[in-house]
Amino acid sequence: MKEQNVFLLEINQPKTTVQKFLKDHYGGRQSLLGWVQPKIREEWDLSIGSEEKKQIKVKLIEFPGEVSFEEILQELQHQNLNQPTIEQSFDCTIRLAQSYPEEVEEKAIVFPHKPWKSKTKSQFVTSEGLLVLCNLAGGPSLALQWHDKWPSKYRYAGILPPN
């Protein structure tokens, strides 16, 4: 049974890197993701997954209007939710896209981890960002986005503490 806006995710993929995972699962008939921003494919070299099966409970929160990153973190703390790590964020985006595709279609989901900083600077692409699971081109997609004020079209994922 699913509490409202709470999702139990099984993290059971073998330990690997984001780059290897995307190489193995991005594109083709068995694709888990429809589109992945090039900076994620090219620059993310962090480890993801787990050697043993684990469960993570993610709760999605919403705001009625624009909100800053600091306000998002304050609300997570107020609701006794943990800020996701960047590794948890990637693991959870994959499981949410796979297990709850209707949630991704409804409204984009932001993972308010410590902002990722790009190795390269560009005037056209953000140099920092948060992982966003959204619906582009008819399927779940991963993007990096940053807003000084996040519009109300997003939901934000916090991690429930283990029981």
N, C-alpha and C positions, 0 to 999 in steps of 0.2 A: 504494500500500500504506500502511495506517495503522498506525503504532506504537501499542502499547497506551496508551490515554488521551491520544494526540496527534492533533490534528485540523488539517489544512491548510485554511485558509479563504481564498477569493478575495474580496477587497474591491474591488468594481468598480461600486458605485453612484455616481452623480454626486454631486459635492459639494453639500450642502444643509444644512438645519438639522433637528434632531430633530423640532421641531414640524411642519415642512413634510413630512418623511418620514412621520410618523405620520398626518397629514391625508391623504396620498396612499395609504398602504398599510394603515391600520388599519380594520378592519371591512369589511363587504361580502364578496362571493364570493371575491375575490382576496386576502383578508387573510393577512398573514404572521404575525400575532399574534392570539390569541384575546382577550386582555385586557391593558390597559396601565393601570397605576396613574395616577389623575388628576394627581398631582403631576408625573409625568414628562411627560404630555401638555401640562400647563398652564405649567410653570415652566422646563423645559429649553430653553435657547435656544442651545446650543452647536452648532458646525459638525461634520458627520460626512461620511464618504465620501472619495473621492479622485478627482482628475481622471484619474489613470492607474491601471490595474489593478495591484494589489499582493497579495502573499500574506502571510498571518500564520499562524504555527504556534502553536496553543494547546495547552498540556498541562494536564490536570485532575489535581489532587492531592486526596487524602482523608486524614482523620484518624480514628483509632479512637474518639475521644471528643470532649468539648467542647474548644474552642480559642478563644483570643482573637485579635483582629485582628493584634496584634503578633506572635503565634506564627505566624499565616498568612504574614505578610511575611517572617519569619525563615526559614520553610521554603522559600518561593519563592527567597530568596537562596541557601540551602543547595543547592537543586537547579539553581542557575544560571539561574533564570527571571526575567524582568523583570516588575515590577508593571505591570499594564495601566493606561493612561491612561483617563480617563472616556470619551473619544472612541473609543478602541480597544474599550473594553468594550461600548459601544452597537453599533458595527459588528459585533463578534464575536457578540453575542447574536442579531442578525438572521441572520447566516450559519449559526450553529449550529442555530437553529430551523429554517432552511430546508433545510440539507444533512444534518443528523443528528438528525431528530426523535426517534428512538428513545433518544438520549442524554438528551434533555430529559424524556422519560417515565420514565427510570430513576431519576434523582435530580436535584434542583435544583442549578443551577450559579451560584456567586457569583463576581463579578468584583471582586477586592479593590483597586479603584482608590482614589485619595484620596477619603475620604468626602464625599459631596455634601451640602451644607447648604441647607435649604429657605429660601425668602424669607419664608415665613409660619410662625408658631408655632401649634401646636395641641396640646391635651392628649390628643387621640385618635389622632393620626398622628405618626409619628416625624419629628423635625426634621432628622435626618441619616440617610444610608443608603448602602448599596452596591447596585448593580444586580444583581438576581437573576433568572435565567431559570428559570422553573418551569413545571409543567403544571397549569393551573387550567381548570376547565370544559371538559376534553377537548382542550385545545390549548396550544401554547406561549404563555406570558404573561410580562410584565415587571413586576417589583415593586421597590420600594425597601425594604430591611430593614436593621435594625441590632440586633445582640445584643452584650452585654458578653462573653458566652461563646457561640460559635456551636455548635449541636448537630451531632452526627455525621451528620445526614441531608443535609448539603450536601457538594458538591465545589467546589473553588476553582480558578479559571483563572489560569495564568501564561502569559506570552508567551515563547516560545523566541527567543533572540537570532538575528538573521540570520546565515547561514553566512559 
